[in-house]
Amino acid sequence: MAATYDGIILGTGHNALVLQAYLSRCGLRTLSLDRWDVPGGGLATVENPRVPGVLHNPHSFYHRGMNQMPWYADLELASHAVRYIEPELNVALLTADGRSVKWWTDFEKTRASFSEWSPVDADALARWVEDFRPIVEHILIPEAQSPPLEPALRTRLLSQSRMGRLLLEVSALSPLEFVTRNFSHDVVRAGLLFFNGLREVDLRMRGFGHSIPALLASPAKAQMCVGGSARLAEGLVADIEAHGGEIWCGVNIERMVVSQGRVSGVELADGQKVQATRFVASGLNPQQTFLQLLSESDAGPALRASARGFRYNLIAPLFGLHVVLSEPPCYTAAAADPELNAAFMCILGLDRFSQFRDIVHAHECGQIPRTVAWGSCHTQFDHSQAEPGKHAAFLWEKLPYDLEGDASKWEDQRDAHGQQLLEFWRRYAPNLTDDVILDRFALSPADTVQRLPNMSQGDLLVGSFDNNQQGYNRPFAGAGCYRTPLHGLYLCGGSTHPGGNVTGLCGYNAASVIAADLGLEPWWNPPDVVAALNALRD
C-alpha cells in the first residue's frame, strides 16, 4: 500500500522546511521530499575535502535579520543551537585609491562615513532613514509577513496615511531614479546601488524605488549563521522531527498524482506512490511544478502557458571563488584605516556609478564585465568553521549564466576565471600569495543550477520581480497567495511573495494560508496587514 500523509512538501529549501515545521506543530502528519542527499537547498555548508576541518558555504551565506523573523522565535530555533552573528562593521566598499564607504550597525557611524565623501549625501541619507524607519516597521514588515493584498486594495489602504502615500510615491521610481534624484557623489551612488539594489532587483525596474531607503532604514543587517548556513536547515529539521514530521532525501519525484481534479500525492522515480490526504505544497519553481511534474491534461494549457512565461533575473547568477588561507586577507586600505580588516563584507572594484550600465550590458550579451565582487573571510567571526591556524574566505561576482550564449562554456572557463578573480583580489589584499592560499576552488552559475535546479538560469532569487511577478501576482496571476488553480496544490518557494533570498517568509505565509484552508486554528500569531494599514490612517 502507498504511504499516506496529511501533507507532502516538494523540496527541502528553507521555505519548505519552515512551512513543514509550522504544519507539523499543528498536528499534521507531514513529509518533505528532496532529490539531494541532505535537506536545506541553498543552506549548504561543506567541508573542504583537501583541508579537513575547514568549512565553506557555497550558495547561501549572508542572511539578514534572521533572529528577528517571527518563525525564528515561534520554532524555538535558539533551542536547536541556531545562532547568528551580526558584525559591527557590517559592509565596507573599498575603492581603488584606498578609501572606503562603511555601513555599520550603528547608523551614526554610517552617516559619518558617508560624510567623508559628501556631507550633503550624508544628510540625505539621514533624512531618508528617518522617514523610512516607521514605514519599514509599520508597513513593509507586516506586508512581508502576510499573504499579499490585491493591488487595488493595497493602494487604497496605503493612500489613507502619510507613510503609505510616501511609500507609493517612492516605489513608483526605479532604484536608479531614486539614487540619482537624492544623492550626488559618484561613489556614494555606486555603493548605494550595489549594496542596497543590484544584489536584489534590476536597478532599472520601476516599482522598486523604495528598496534602497527601506534596506538602509531596516534594523536587520547582514548576518552569518554560527557553524555555517546549514545549521539553520539542521535546526529546522530538528524541530520538524521533534513534532512528528518526516524528510526523505535522495529521492526523485516523477510526477504529481491528480485524482478527481485534486492533487492527491506523488509518484517517485522508483514507482513508489505517496498519498497526501489534505495538501501538496511545492517549494520548486513554476516550471518544475506545473510543466515537469504535472501532465498536460492535469495542468491545462492556460496554467502551463503562465508557468512557461515565468521569467528569471538576468543579473542574479553568481560566480564564486572559495579559498583556504593560512591567514586572513589584509587589505591595503587598512594601512590607513585598520578597522577595515574587521569588515564583515567587503565590496571591491566599484568606483564609478556608470559601471552599472556596463554590468547590465555585459549580462545582456553573455560577456564577463569588469570585475565588481564582494565577499568575506567568515572564519574571522566564527572560529568553529576552520581548524586553528586556518581560515576560509570567498569572493562572489555576478556573471551571466549563458556565457557567450551557452552555459556549458563555464565547464572550460570556470577555473581560468577563478584565477583571474584571485589576481583581482590580490590587488586589494596583496598578502594572498600562493604560499598563503592552501586550497581553492571556483563555482560557476552553471554549477549552481546543477546543484539547485530550482534556481533556473542561475537565479538565486528564483524569479524576477519584472513581468508583473510580484506581490499578489507572484509567481503569476492566478497562482499568487500560495494557492494554485489545482485543488489541493499550494506553492511555498522563493517564486512566491515576498520573493527569494533567505527570509523564510514564503513558507511562513504559506503556512497561514494552508492552515486557514484546512480549518486549522493557528498556534502562532501572524500579523493582520489590513488592520495594520488601517491603523495608520491620518
HELIX and SHEET records of a PDB file:
HELIX    1   1 HIS A   14  ARG A   25  1                                  12    
HELIX    2   2 MET A   66  GLN A   68  5                                   3    
HELIX    3   3 PRO A   70  ASP A   74  1                                   5    
HELIX    4   4 LEU A   77  HIS A   80  5                                   4    
HELIX    5   5 PHE A  107  TRP A  117  1                                  11    
HELIX    6   6 PRO A  119  ILE A  135  1                                  17    
HELIX    7   7 VAL A  136  LEU A  140  3                                   5    
HELIX    8   8 ILE A  141  ALA A  144  1                                   4    
HELIX    9   9 PRO A  151  LEU A  158  1                                   8    
HELIX   10  10 ARG A  162  SER A  171  1                                  10    
HELIX   11  11 PRO A  175  ASN A  182  1                                   8    
HELIX   12  12 ASP A  186  LEU A  193  1                                   8    
HELIX   13  13 PHE A  194  LEU A  198  3                                   5    
HELIX   14  14 SER A  211  ALA A  217  1                                   7    
HELIX   15  15 ALA A  230  ALA A  242  1                                  13    
HELIX   16  16 PRO A  286  PRO A  286  1                                   1    
HELIX   17  17 GLN A  287  GLN A  292  3                                   6    
HELIX   18  18 GLU A  296  ALA A  299  1                                   4    
HELIX   19  19 PRO A  301  ARG A  308  1                                   8    
HELIX   20  20 THR A  332  ALA A  335  5                                   4    
HELIX   21  21 PRO A  338  ALA A  342  5                                   5    
HELIX   22  22 GLN A  355  CYS A  365  1                                  11    
HELIX   23  23 HIS A  378  GLN A  380  5                                   3    
HELIX   24  24 HIS A  383  GLN A  385  5                                   3    
HELIX   25  25 LEU A  403  GLY A  405  5                                   3    
HELIX   26  26 ALA A  407  LYS A  409  5                                   3    
HELIX   27  27 TRP A  410  TYR A  428  1                                  19    
HELIX   28  28 PRO A  445  ARG A  451  1                                   7    
HELIX   29  29 SER A  456  GLY A  458  5                                   3    
HELIX   30  30 GLY A  471  ASN A  473  5                                   3    
HELIX   31  31 LEU A  505  ASP A  517  1                                  13    
HELIX   32  32 VAL A  529  ASN A  534  1                                   6    
SHEET    1   A 6 GLU A 246  CYS A 249  0                                        
SHEET    2   A 6 THR A  30  ASP A  34  1                                        
SHEET    3   A 6 ALA A   3  LEU A  10  1                                        
SHEET    4   A 6 LYS A 273  SER A 282  1                                        
SHEET    5   A 6 ARG A 262  LEU A 268 -1                                        
SHEET    6   A 6 ILE A 253  SER A 259 -1                                        
SHEET    1   B 5 GLU A 246  CYS A 249  0                                        
SHEET    2   B 5 THR A  30  ASP A  34  1                                        
SHEET    3   B 5 ALA A   3  LEU A  10  1                                        
SHEET    4   B 5 LYS A 273  SER A 282  1                                        
SHEET    5   B 5 LEU A 489  LEU A 491  1                                        
SHEET    1   C 2 VAL A  46  GLU A  47  0                                        
SHEET    2   C 2 LEU A  55  HIS A  56 -1                                        
SHEET    1   D 3 HIS A  63  ARG A  64  0                                        
SHEET    2   D 3 ALA A 222  CYS A 225 -1                                        
SHEET    3   D 3 TYR A  84  ILE A  85 -1                                        
SHEET    1   E 7 SER A 100  TRP A 104  0                                        
SHEET    2   E 7 LEU A  89  LEU A  94 -1                                        
SHEET    3   E 7 MET A 345  LEU A 348  1                                        
SHEET    4   E 7 ALA A 373  SER A 376 -1                                        
SHEET    5   E 7 HIS A 391  LYS A 398 -1                                        
SHEET    6   E 7 LEU A 318  LEU A 325 -1                                        
SHEET    7   E 7 ILE A 437  LEU A 443 -1                                        
END                                                                             
